[in-house]
Amino acid sequence: MTAQAKAGKRSDSGFKKEAWNEVTLAFNNKLKPVLTKQQIKTRVQTLKGKYTAVKAMLSASGFGWDEARQVILVHDSVWEDYIEHHPKVADYRNTPMPLYKQLGELFDGTFATAAIENIAEEMRNRTAKLRVLSPSQKAIKILQKYYADDLPTSSLVQAFDVMIDEKKASLFVVMEPGSARDAWLLKQLQD
């Protein structure tokens, strides 16, 4: 499909009939069972929908991209808020999308030069690194959100100090909210 787009066989409303015919022929020369042009069009539309959803997530605050694993990076609380409003994408969080960059070229119609692509990739990686919070940062956000109203300020500050320890912070972050997490936190404050 990308080759067809680069060859100019795409219009504003989609790919030209000639492009679909060539893609169908190419698929059927390489793959079995034979696919119809309509089956290929349907699959391309499905990929476009997934690409569009992932692109929307990446443009939202709190989302990043793990280039190595080809998956979305997002903190649990941000994800929960997002899927509350977009339940159809609930399965996308840990599902790799190895063709994301190529789908962007195909559906966004951009065919960047190698130099521009390298700069864009570097910027995406920097942004993703900035968006990924450390366990300590995640723990402090949870403390501020769930404990600020219930703990005295001095205890909250002490809890922040506890979360400097990455192991304790990691444990705290994965604990479900409730009495067990509360009891664990109080024990840490007493130690």
NUMAR-480993 format. One line per field, with one value per residue: z, x, y of N, C-alpha, C in turn; residue in one letter; residue number from 1. Coordinates in Angstrom, 3 decimals, decimal comma. Layout:
n_pz	(Z;...) $
n_px	(X;...) $
n_py	(Y;...) $
ca_pz	(Z;...) $
ca_px	(X;...) $
ca_py	(Y;...) $
c_pz	(Z;...) $
c_px	(X;...) $
c_py	(Y;...) $
r	(a;...) $
k	(NUM;...) $
//
This chain:
n_pz	(0,000;0,774;-1,241;-3,379;-2,636;-2,673;-5,361;-6,315;-6,546;-5,173;-4,095;-2,772;-1,485;-0,970;-2,011;-5,473;-7,936;-9,516;-7,822;-5,753;-7,203;-7,933;-5,399;-4,427;-6,241;-5,649;-2,944;-3,232;-4,759;-2,934;-0,582;0,927;2,035;-1,012;-1,202;-1,476;-3,158;-1,625;0,933;1,534;1,493;3,696;5,760;5,632;6,358;9,001;10,120;9,746;11,493;13,971;13,943;13,932;16,433;18,192;17,506;18,377;21,134;21,652;21,235;23,363;26,723;28,908;27,637;26,041;23,857;23,467;21,803;21,480;22,262;20,834;21,844;23,642;26,207;29,410;32,476;35,030;36,227;34,389;32,161;33,038;33,315;30,629;29,204;30,325;28,982;26,412;25,751;23,742;23,083;25,015;24,874;23,643;25,109;25,882;23,529;20,942;18,222;15,618;13,086;13,271;12,543;9,743;9,079;9,737;7,754;5,586;6,123;6,975;4,897;4,688;3,623;4,791;4,544;5,205;7,029;8,236;9,339;11,206;13,015;13,901;15,119;17,198;18,708;19,472;21,097;23,158;24,208;25,075;27,086;28,894;29,615;30,989;34,206;37,169;39,630;42,173;41,585;40,638;42,969;44,683;43,362;43,753;46,546;46,902;45,618;46,935;49,689;50,728;51,895;54,155;55,733;58,146;57,333;58,048;58,220;55,603;54,268;55,400;54,304;51,635;51,821;52,386;49,931;48,373;48,307;45,815;45,644;47,674;46,773;44,300;45,162;46,615;44,558;43,024;44,755;45,502;46,074;49,411;52,621;53,171;51,774;53,058;55,705;55,307;54,529;56,869;58,596;57,411;57,968;60,683;61,066) $
n_px	(0,830;1,944;3,820;2,096;0,909;3,149;3,633;1,727;-0,865;-3,152;-6,026;-7,784;-9,921;-9,129;-7,533;-6,840;-8,632;-6,884;-4,674;-5,717;-6,213;-3,590;-2,441;-4,025;-3,354;-0,598;-0,687;-1,992;-0,174;1,779;0,613;-1,410;-4,583;-6,207;-7,085;-9,851;-10,352;-12,046;-11,778;-9,154;-9,388;-11,086;-9,424;-7,402;-8,897;-9,491;-6,907;-6,382;-8,237;-7,240;-4,692;-5,405;-6,654;-4,510;-2,791;-4,314;-4,263;-1,521;-1,283;-2,564;-2,369;0,032;0,616;2,967;5,453;6,852;9,515;11,117;9,509;7,281;4,827;2,240;3,007;1,922;0,706;-1,028;-3,276;-3,835;-4,443;-6,743;-8,556;-8,663;-9,678;-12,146;-13,574;-13,100;-13,789;-13,490;-10,841;-9,555;-8,037;-5,708;-3,510;-1,311;-0,789;1,333;2,228;3,732;3,837;3,322;4,713;4,958;2,261;1,512;2,840;1,429;-1,341;-1,359;-0,231;2,368;5,659;8,448;11,821;14,852;16,489;14,739;12,934;14,584;15,094;12,485;11,921;13,794;12,833;10,322;11,167;12,480;10,306;8,704;10,328;10,228;7,568;7,264;6,951;8,904;8,894;8,906;7,929;5,371;4,306;4,280;2,436;0,135;-0,027;-0,543;-3,000;-4,738;-4,232;-3,718;-5,798;-6,412;-4,163;-2,039;-0,060;2,660;2,921;2,346;4,515;6,516;5,761;6,340;9,115;9,538;8,912;11,071;12,723;13,038;12,218;10,304;8,522;7,762;6,437;4,333;2,961;1,895;0,126;-3,277;-5,754;-6,892;-7,491;-5,237;-3,097;-3,184;-2,544;0,048;1,364;1,101;2,661;5,169;5,512;5,835;8,212) $
n_py	(-1,190;1,204;1,578;1,978;4,370;6,055;5,949;7,579;6,684;7,317;9,025;11,911;10,735;8,174;5,111;4,547;2,591;1,103;0,878;-0,743;-3,068;-3,830;-4,229;-6,313;-8,338;-8,584;-9,442;-11,903;-13,300;-13,827;-14,809;-17,362;-18,342;-17,226;-13,826;-11,601;-8,456;-6,893;-8,048;-7,345;-4,549;-4,237;-5,134;-3,204;-0,954;-1,663;-1,647;1,060;2,186;1,253;2,423;5,154;5,351;4,775;6,852;9,019;8,524;8,872;11,552;12,561;13,799;12,393;10,007;7,848;6,342;3,189;2,402;0,139;-2,064;-1,499;-0,519;1,277;3,608;4,286;5,595;3,805;5,154;7,201;5,662;4,284;6,413;7,203;4,920;4,800;6,695;5,872;3,034;1,093;0,810;-0,603;-2,959;-2,193;-1,354;-3,087;-4,311;-4,938;-2,767;-3,071;-1,946;0,727;3,150;2,849;2,699;5,252;6,704;5,766;6,367;9,013;10,188;11,049;11,070;11,118;12,359;10,532;11,925;13,794;12,000;10,693;12,777;13,292;10,838;10,825;12,967;11,942;9,827;11,229;12,648;10,519;9,477;11,573;11,490;9,116;8,091;7,677;4,998;6,226;8,797;8,129;7,012;9,224;10,832;9,260;9,350;12,094;12,284;10,434;10,496;13,011;14,500;13,050;12,506;14,096;16,985;16,708;13,926;13,238;14,379;12,822;10,378;10,915;10,925;8,209;7,132;7,704;5,574;3,366;0,671;0,398;2,314;1,194;-1,105;0,057;1,383;-0,725;-1,876;-2,504;0,009;0,476;-1,130;-2,779;-1,558;0,919;0,151;-0,832;1,519;3,085;1,536;1,913;4,591;4,532;3,196) $
ca_pz	(0,000;0,824;-2,589;-4,217;-2,261;-3,182;-6,825;-6,649;-6,873;-4,097;-4,242;-1,471;-0,861;-0,745;-3,083;-6,770;-8,282;-10,016;-6,652;-5,082;-8,052;-7,819;-4,040;-4,356;-7,002;-4,890;-1,786;-3,650;-5,252;-1,793;0,536;0,747;0,897;-1,861;-0,615;-2,431;-3,001;-0,513;2,183;1,758;1,854;5,065;6,660;5,638;7,166;10,400;10,501;9,821;12,742;15,083;13,865;14,335;17,880;18,853;17,262;19,284;22,485;21,752;21,264;24,648;27,825;29,729;26,829;25,356;22,950;23,707;20,464;21,490;22,326;19,929;22,604;24,308;27,598;30,120;33,888;35,266;36,487;33,127;31,315;33,534;32,930;29,178;28,714;30,804;27,908;25,132;26,119;22,609;22,946;26,251;24,567;22,919;25,987;25,838;22,228;20,087;16,910;14,969;11,825;13,558;11,747;8,338;8,943;9,736;6,410;4,675;6,376;7,096;3,604;4,792;3,278;5,207;4,188;6,312;8,031;8,973;10,110;12,355;13,974;14,481;15,998;18,398;19,496;20,077;22,184;24,273;24,789;25,790;28,318;29,815;30,063;31,835;35,579;37,985;40,700;43,232;41,116;40,621;44,355;45,225;42,772;44,454;47,891;46,802;45,181;47,830;51,110;51,136;52,746;55,364;56,546;58,487;56,409;58,454;57,846;54,143;53,920;55,789;53,294;50,457;52,091;52,250;48,513;47,712;48,111;44,613;45,895;48,439;45,890;43,328;45,882;46,926;43,314;42,535;45,731;45,272;47,138;50,441;53,980;53,198;51,385;54,137;56,840;54,917;54,572;58,278;59,142;56,905;58,659;62,060;61,081) $
ca_px	(0,000;2,836;4,384;1,035;0,773;4,334;3,515;0,685;-2,116;-4,098;-6,732;-8,198;-10,901;-8,567;-6,699;-7,487;-8,959;-5,651;-3,847;-6,323;-5,989;-2,182;-2,221;-4,680;-2,513;0,645;-1,019;-2,345;1,035;2,630;-0,113;-2,509;-5,487;-6,409;-7,962;-10,529;-10,035;-12,854;-11,165;-7,963;-9,877;-11,597;-8,262;-6,755;-9,748;-9,283;-5,597;-6,502;-8,934;-6,309;-3,663;-6,010;-6,868;-3,201;-2,302;-5,063;-3,728;-0,186;-1,387;-3,170;-1,423;0,349;0,913;4,250;5,628;8,033;9,978;11,662;8,427;6,225;3,581;1,938;3,427;0,980;0,514;-2,309;-4,386;-4,145;-5,082;-8,101;-9,374;-8,823;-10,582;-13,496;-14,205;-12,821;-13,711;-13,161;-9,390;-9,037;-7,059;-4,565;-2,419;-0,147;-0,742;2,336;1,814;5,035;3,739;2,791;5,391;4,581;0,849;1,484;3,210;0,356;-2,617;-1,191;0,231;3,678;6,801;9,557;13,166;15,496;16,974;13,581;12,399;15,466;14,844;11,164;12,041;14,521;11,918;9,329;11,828;12,678;8,997;8,279;11,113;9,722;6,232;7,310;7,276;9,589;8,019;8,802;7,029;4,019;3,869;3,984;1,154;-0,923;-0,124;-1,209;-4,388;-5,579;-3,915;-3,487;-6,887;-6,550;-2,943;-1,484;0,997;3,949;2,902;2,406;5,915;7,259;5,426;7,138;10,478;9,518;8,815;12,367;13,199;12,345;11,580;9,079;7,614;7,222;5,479;3,179;2,239;1,139;-0,893;-4,631;-6,206;-7,681;-6,962;-3,895;-2,143;-3,178;-1,804;1,460;1,880;1,230;3,824;6,362;5,632;6,251;9,591) $
ca_py	(0,000;2,359;1,739;2,537;5,780;6,760;5,993;8,537;5,994;7,593;10,293;12,436;9,841;6,843;4,572;4,371;1,206;0,488;0,544;-1,909;-4,243;-4,224;-4,744;-7,625;-9,262;-8,804;-10,281;-13,262;-13,966;-14,171;-15,415;-18,315;-18,465;-16,055;-12,815;-10,732;-7,041;-6,386;-8,508;-6,518;-3,214;-4,315;-5,231;-1,891;-0,071;-2,056;-1,109;2,517;2,483;1,029;3,462;6,420;5,298;4,876;8,211;9,899;8,320;9,456;13,009;12,919;13,989;11,228;8,833;7,796;5,206;2,359;2,027;-1,223;-3,049;-1,044;-0,421;2,533;3,753;5,148;5,267;3,130;6,080;7,885;4,655;4,033;7,566;7,213;3,868;5,096;7,465;5,201;1,610;0,217;0,660;-1,202;-4,009;-1,644;-0,930;-3,972;-4,966;-4,294;-2,281;-2,906;-1,206;2,063;4,179;2,661;3,060;6,714;7,145;5,388;7,031;10,457;10,660;11,684;10,235;11,972;11,932;9,815;12,886;14,304;10,876;10,473;13,856;13,045;9,671;11,254;13,798;11,047;9,100;12,162;12,910;9,313;9,388;12,582;11,114;7,929;8,458;6,676;4,496;7,240;9,846;7,558;6,858;10,553;11,246;8,515;9,930;13,390;12,112;9,645;10,609;14,401;14,986;12,236;12,504;15,413;17,391;16,133;12,505;13,181;14,651;11,620;9,366;11,257;10,442;6,745;6,791;7,897;4,199;2,887;-0,627;0,659;3,043;0,234;-1,945;0,898;1,680;-1,881;-2,287;-2,016;0,909;-0,187;-1,237;-3,375;-0,514;1,908;-0,418;-0,881;2,886;3,478;0,821;2,592;5,874;4,256;2,664) $
c_pz	(0,000;-0,552;-3,526;-3,917;-2,808;-4,698;-7,271;-6,987;-5,737;-4,384;-2,847;-0,739;-0,611;-1,923;-4,353;-7,035;-8,739;-8,851;-5,949;-5,898;-7,927;-6,443;-3,900;-5,081;-6,224;-3,675;-2,205;-4,285;-4,100;-0,706;0,085;2,031;0,142;-1,177;-1,721;-2,179;-1,804;0,844;2,527;2,165;3,302;6,068;6,757;6,477;8,656;10,909;10,642;11,112;13,951;15,105;14,375;15,844;18,636;18,681;18,185;20,716;22,646;21,747;22,561;25,725;28,601;28,961;26,169;24,512;23,287;22,357;20,420;21,458;21,416;20,615;23,214;25,733;28,276;31,560;34,068;35,438;35,219;32,209;31,745;33,170;31,429;28,715;29,261;29,726;26,532;25,359;24,972;22,460;24,159;25,991;23,952;23,796;25,848;24,522;21,343;18,744;16,108;13,669;12,028;12,657;10,273;8,110;8,951;8,373;5,437;4,878;6,534;5,798;3,655;4,474;3,528;4,687;5,404;7,401;8,880;9,851;11,345;13,429;14,665;15,466;17,300;19,301;20,169;21,250;23,390;24,982;25,595;27,099;29,345;30,406;31,010;33,224;36,275;39,025;41,822;42,827;41,091;42,038;44,958;44,645;43,471;45,853;47,850;46,467;46,253;49,320;51,608;52,082;54,086;56,279;56,931;57,550;56,769;58,084;56,333;53,667;54,263;54,773;51,992;50,621;51,943;50,774;47,727;47,440;46,961;44,831;46,652;47,564;44,879;43,963;46,154;45,685;42,856;43,524;45,347;46,389;48,157;51,740;54,032;52,822;52,474;55,325;56,535;55,016;56,012;58,931;58,687;57,625;60,096;62,141;61,082) $
c_px	(0,875;3,437;3,354;0,853;1,939;4,282;2,403;-0,652;-3,126;-4,737;-7,119;-9,135;-10,367;-7,722;-7,515;-7,697;-7,713;-4,753;-4,396;-6,101;-4,551;-1,871;-2,830;-3,850;-1,231;0,397;-1,234;-1,180;1,903;1,913;-1,152;-3,312;-5,618;-7,405;-8,619;-10,098;-10,802;-12,278;-9,932;-8,375;-10,369;-10,446;-7,526;-7,572;-9,603;-7,957;-5,643;-7,197;-8,024;-5,229;-4,210;-6,219;-5,549;-2,636;-3,007;-4,552;-2,392;-0,211;-2,031;-2,092;-1,217;0,693;2,282;4,323;6,924;8,476;10,455;10,558;7,256;4,861;3,456;2,477;2,455;0,857;-0,893;-3,466;-4,801;-4,896;-6,527;-9,034;-9,665;-9,826;-11,994;-14,277;-14,036;-12,712;-13,301;-11,662;-8,755;-7,962;-5,766;-3,346;-1,167;-0,022;0,277;1,737;3,083;4,995;3,291;3,408;4,982;3,111;0,687;1,831;2,065;-0,891;-2,508;-0,682;1,583;4,766;8,044;10,882;13,774;15,946;15,824;13,002;13,254;15,256;13,507;11,208;12,740;13,618;10,849;9,934;12,055;11,360;8,519;9,033;10,611;8,378;6,233;7,778;8,009;8,607;7,841;7,836;5,581;3,468;3,494;2,681;-0,019;-1,122;-0,882;-2,691;-5,266;-5,354;-3,791;-4,567;-6,958;-5,334;-2,561;-0,312;2,337;4,025;2,988;3,844;6,783;7,009;6,187;8,563;10,572;9,593;10,086;13,009;12,389;11,629;10,274;8,053;6,966;6,163;4,196;2,315;1,393;0,088;-2,245;-5,001;-7,044;-6,923;-5,557;-2,838;-2,038;-2,359;-0,308;2,080;2,072;2,425;5,117;6,593;6,108;7,694;10,631) $
c_py	(1,254;2,631;2,366;4,025;6,597;6,905;6,938;7,915;6,117;8,941;10,772;11,487;8,436;6,404;4,375;2,886;0,449;0,051;-0,696;-3,182;-4,746;-4,811;-6,133;-8,674;-9,593;-9,695;-11,724;-14,014;-14,464;-14,966;-16,428;-18,290;-17,135;-15,116;-12,002;-9,290;-6,469;-6,818;-7,668;-5,105;-3,188;-4,357;-3,890;-0,909;-0,382;-1,500;0,412;2,929;2,326;2,110;4,795;6,471;5,465;6,285;9,203;9,761;9,029;10,979;13,493;13,024;12,693;9,970;8,970;6,538;4,493;1,809;0,582;-2,270;-2,703;-1,019;0,972;2,485;4,709;4,667;4,694;4,109;6,830;6,926;4,424;5,176;7,549;6,154;4,024;5,845;6,827;3,691;0,683;-0,024;-0,012;-2,250;-3,470;-1,395;-1,792;-4,726;-4,253;-3,866;-1,994;-2,107;0,239;3,141;4,079;3,028;4,578;7,280;6,905;6,247;8,537;11,056;11,342;10,681;11,084;11,441;11,259;10,778;13,420;13,209;10,606;11,536;13,637;11,886;10,046;12,095;12,944;10,299;9,995;12,439;11,717;9,180;10,393;12,173;9,931;8,345;7,328;6,147;5,516;8,349;9,362;7,471;8,208;11,086;10,549;9,081;11,252;13,240;11,470;9,893;12,045;14,919;14,267;12,260;13,927;15,723;16,763;14,651;12,338;13,417;13,445;10,497;9,636;10,738;8,928;6,366;7,104;6,541;3,593;1,553;-0,440;1,375;2,103;-0,646;-1,169;1,134;0,498;-2,375;-1,693;-1,042;0,130;-0,330;-1,826;-2,332;0,546;1,421;-0,461;0,510;3,351;2,802;1,495;3,917;5,694;3,785;3,753) $
r	(m;t;a;q;a;k;a;g;k;r;s;d;s;g;f;k;k;e;a;w;n;e;v;t;l;a;f;n;n;k;l;k;p;v;l;t;k;q;q;i;k;t;r;v;q;t;l;k;g;k;y;t;a;v;k;a;m;l;s;a;s;g;f;g;w;d;e;a;r;q;v;i;l;v;h;d;s;v;w;e;d;y;i;e;h;h;p;k;v;a;d;y;r;n;t;p;m;p;l;y;k;q;l;g;e;l;f;d;g;t;f;a;t;a;a;i;e;n;i;a;e;e;m;r;n;r;t;a;k;l;r;v;l;s;p;s;q;k;a;i;k;i;l;q;k;y;y;a;d;d;l;p;t;s;s;l;v;q;a;f;d;v;m;i;d;e;k;k;a;s;l;f;v;v;m;e;p;g;s;a;r;d;a;w;l;l;k;q;l;q;d) $
k	(1;2;3;4;5;6;7;8;9;10;11;12;13;14;15;16;17;18;19;20;21;22;23;24;25;26;27;28;29;30;31;32;33;34;35;36;37;38;39;40;41;42;43;44;45;46;47;48;49;50;51;52;53;54;55;56;57;58;59;60;61;62;63;64;65;66;67;68;69;70;71;72;73;74;75;76;77;78;79;80;81;82;83;84;85;86;87;88;89;90;91;92;93;94;95;96;97;98;99;100;101;102;103;104;105;106;107;108;109;110;111;112;113;114;115;116;117;118;119;120;121;122;123;124;125;126;127;128;129;130;131;132;133;134;135;136;137;138;139;140;141;142;143;144;145;146;147;148;149;150;151;152;153;154;155;156;157;158;159;160;161;162;163;164;165;166;167;168;169;170;171;172;173;174;175;176;177;178;179;180;181;182;183;184;185;186;187;188;189;190;191) $
//
